[in-house]
Structure formats: C-alpha cells, structure tokens
Amino acid sequence: MGCNKDWSLSCVRHYSPSAKKIEVATFYFGRDMDELAPGWRSSVAGRMISLSKEEPTIEEDQLADTRKLPSGLISMLDAANLTDAALETGFHVEMTSRNPGNDPSWTRLVMLAEGTSRGKGMFGRSRDYVQVCYVGSETGDTMEFVPLSPDPMPKVVWARVVELPSEIVAGVVSQGILCQNSEQMILDEFWDLGFEDQICRARELVLPGPDWDGCC
C-alpha cells in the first residue's frame, strides 16, 4: 500500500471581529468534517491537533484549536483572489505529488529542510516530531508539512487554494462552527474603531503530508 498522490485540507474561519487582516486571522482546520466538527476538536485522540508540539494551557484553549496562516498560503490566496472569501468563510487547500503541468493555479513547492524536535504527545509521553519546510519556487514564501506516513515526503509538492466545497460549508454551518457566540456583538463589527489585531498569538498552521492510499 503506497501513499496518496493527492490530498487536501479545509480551513474554516474562526470569527474574530478585530482580526480583519489575513495575517492575523485564525482558522480551524481538518481533512474532513470529522476533524472540523466541535466534538472532535475536544478529543485529543481524534484530531490532527494532536500532532502539535506543545500541550496548551487552559487559558490557551482557543489558540490550540486554531492556527494562523503561513506566508506561503497567504500569497497563494492573494494570487487566487480568494483572500476576502477566506476571511469570510475559509478556503480549501488541494495538494498533490503529481506534476499538474502548465496549470497556473498550482504553486510548485520544493523541499527546503527537514527537522525533528522533541515534545509531549498523548498521555504526556515524549515523542519526536518531524516537520518538513517547503519553499515556493517562484515566490520564495514558505510553509511546513508534517508527515503522516512512514514514507519519505515528496521532494516536490504542488498546492493550490480554492473555495470551500459546498458540502464542507454545509457541514460547518450545521455544526455552528462559523456562528459561534453569534448573539454577542460589538461595535467593531460595524465600524472600524482602530482596535484591529496587529499580532496573532496562535501558532502557524502546519499542513498534512500524504497519508496511506485508501486509509484516510
């Protein structure tokens, strides 16, 4: 059984009225609705968030659930004219190890470096975390991937951003992910009061690598 050649990740906007710029916006993330649904976000065993290097403190629960975007994804959103859509609802990242040819919607990412760090995993046990840094061959912007299978990560990955699939949008709306605390409103939702976030404390999103073919 080999690795998938094509895989994807959905990023759903975490609503924050003072974070109006893509650089400080944060997103829930998952490969499917099971990983995006609120019930799974509270289960360490069932979420991609368990791949994170740090155990969040109680006051950082919200930060643990969401991630800010790496420069590579921000530039891809800008090039695809999807920044506004991402700030409103979110976006979908398609990734492949197959060369898509001359399709300009794809960004070629070349492996730059691979590193290993040690941190706490499930049940407090220490474990090694491998993360692989890729750089856009044309933009020079970077993003990191975490391998999900024992196979080596591809030397080259192609990625593109598209609008969220309709089934994901329907799922996150029904689960209330886009409308949490919808009854609580503040003036900054209607006027720019100059309180916009300038610094985002959330950790940067790490993209998943390919998983076993037929597995996920």
C-alpha positions in Angstrom: 0.0 0.0 0.0 1.5 3.3 -1.1 0.9 6.9 -0.2 -1.9 9.1 -1.6 -0.8 11.2 -4.6 -3.5 13.7 -3.9 -4.8 15.0 -0.6 -6.4 18.1 0.8 -7.1 20.3 3.9 -10.1 22.6 4.7 -9.5 25.8 6.6 -12.6 27.4 8.2 -12.5 30.9 9.5 -12.5 31.4 13.3 -14.6 34.5 13.8 -12.9 37.4 15.4 -14.3 40.9 14.6 -11.0 42.7 15.4 -8.9 40.4 13.1 -9.7 41.8 9.7 -6.4 41.1 8.0 -5.4 37.8 6.7 -2.1 38.0 8.5 -3.8 37.9 11.9 -6.9 35.8 11.0 -7.1 32.3 12.5 -8.6 29.1 11.1 -10.0 25.8 12.2 -8.6 23.0 10.0 -9.2 19.4 9.1 -9.1 16.9 6.3 -12.8 16.2 6.6 -15.8 17.1 8.7 -14.9 14.6 11.4 -11.7 16.7 12.1 -13.5 20.0 11.8 -16.6 19.2 13.9 -16.6 20.6 17.5 -16.8 17.2 19.1 -13.6 16.1 17.5 -11.8 19.3 18.4 -12.2 18.4 22.1 -10.8 14.9 21.6 -7.0 14.7 21.5 -7.1 11.2 20.0 -9.3 12.1 17.1 -7.9 15.4 15.8 -5.0 16.5 13.7 -4.3 18.9 16.5 -2.7 16.0 18.4 0.3 16.4 16.1 1.1 19.8 17.7 4.4 20.1 19.5 3.0 21.8 22.6 0.4 21.0 25.2 -1.8 24.2 25.5 -2.5 25.7 28.9 -6.1 26.2 30.0 -6.1 29.9 29.0 -4.8 29.0 25.6 -7.6 26.5 24.7 -8.9 28.8 21.9 -5.4 29.2 20.5 -4.9 25.5 20.5 -8.0 25.0 18.3 -7.0 27.5 15.6 -3.9 28.4 13.5 -2.7 31.5 11.7 -1.6 31.1 8.1 2.0 30.7 6.9 3.3 33.2 4.3 3.0 30.6 1.5 -0.7 30.2 1.9 -1.3 33.9 2.3 0.5 34.6 -1.0 -1.5 31.8 -2.7 -4.8 33.3 -1.5 -3.7 36.7 -2.8 -2.8 35.3 -6.2 -6.1 33.4 -6.5 -8.1 36.4 -5.4 -9.5 34.4 -2.5 -8.4 36.5 0.5 -11.8 38.1 1.1 -13.5 34.7 0.8 -11.0 33.2 3.2 -11.7 36.0 5.7 -15.4 35.4 5.4 -15.7 31.6 5.5 -12.4 29.9 4.8 -10.8 28.0 1.9 -9.7 24.6 0.7 -6.1 23.6 0.0 -5.5 20.9 -2.6 -2.1 19.2 -2.7 -0.5 16.7 -5.0 2.8 15.0 -5.7 1.8 14.7 -9.4 3.0 17.4 -11.8 -0.2 19.2 -12.8 1.5 20.5 -16.0 1.1 24.2 -17.0 -2.0 24.9 -15.0 -1.2 28.3 -13.4 -3.5 27.7 -10.4 -0.9 25.4 -8.9 2.2 26.5 -6.9 5.3 24.4 -7.0 6.8 23.8 -3.6 10.3 22.5 -3.2 11.6 20.8 -0.1 14.0 23.1 1.7 14.8 21.4 5.0 13.6 18.7 7.4 13.9 18.9 11.1 13.0 16.9 14.2 12.0 18.2 17.6 11.0 16.5 20.8 7.8 17.3 22.6 4.9 15.9 24.7 2.5 13.7 22.9 -0.5 11.7 24.0 -0.6 10.7 27.7 2.3 13.0 28.5 4.9 10.8 26.8 7.7 12.4 24.9 7.9 11.8 21.2 9.8 13.1 18.1 8.0 15.4 15.7 9.2 15.7 12.1 8.3 18.8 10.1 9.4 19.5 6.6 9.8 23.0 5.2 8.9 23.8 1.6 9.5 26.9 -0.3 7.6 28.3 -3.3 9.8 28.1 -6.3 8.6 31.4 -7.7 7.5 33.4 -4.6 10.1 32.3 -2.0 7.3 32.0 0.6 7.4 29.0 2.9 5.1 26.6 4.6 5.7 23.5 6.7 4.3 20.0 6.4 4.1 17.1 8.9 4.5 13.6 7.5 1.5 11.3 8.2 3.1 8.1 6.9 6.5 6.4 7.3 7.3 7.0 3.7 9.6 10.0 2.9 7.9 13.2 2.0 8.0 14.1 -1.7 10.8 16.4 -2.8 8.3 18.5 -4.7 4.7 19.2 -3.8 2.2 21.2 -5.8 -0.6 23.1 -4.0 -3.4 25.4 -4.8 -6.2 27.2 -2.9 -9.9 27.0 -3.9 -13.2 27.9 -2.4 -14.5 25.6 0.3 -16.5 22.7 -1.2 -20.3 23.1 -0.7 -20.5 20.0 1.4 -17.9 21.4 3.9 -19.7 24.8 4.0 -23.0 23.0 4.7 -21.3 20.9 7.4 -19.6 23.7 9.3 -22.8 25.8 9.2 -24.9 22.9 10.6 -22.3 22.3 13.3 -22.2 26.0 14.2 -18.5 26.4 13.6 -19.0 29.7 11.6 -21.5 31.2 14.0 -20.2 30.6 17.5 -21.4 33.2 20.1 -23.4 34.7 17.2 -25.6 36.7 19.7 -22.7 38.6 21.2 -22.0 41.7 19.1 -19.6 44.5 19.5 -19.3 47.9 17.8 -16.1 46.9 15.9 -18.3 44.5 13.8 -19.9 47.6 12.2 -17.3 50.3 12.4 -13.5 50.3 12.3 -12.7 51.6 15.8 -8.9 51.2 15.4 -8.8 48.1 17.6 -7.8 45.7 14.9 -5.4 42.9 16.0 -1.8 43.6 14.9 -0.2 40.5 16.4 -1.6 36.9 16.3 -0.5 34.7 19.2 -1.8 31.5 17.5 0.7 29.0 16.2 1.3 28.7 12.5 -0.7 26.1 10.5 1.3 23.0 9.5 -0.1 21.2 6.5 -0.5 17.4 6.4 1.6 15.3 4.2 0.1 12.4 2.2 -1.4 9.5 4.1 -1.7 5.9 3.2 -3.7 5.3 0.0 -7.2 4.1 0.9 -6.7 4.9 4.6 -7.9 8.5 5.1 
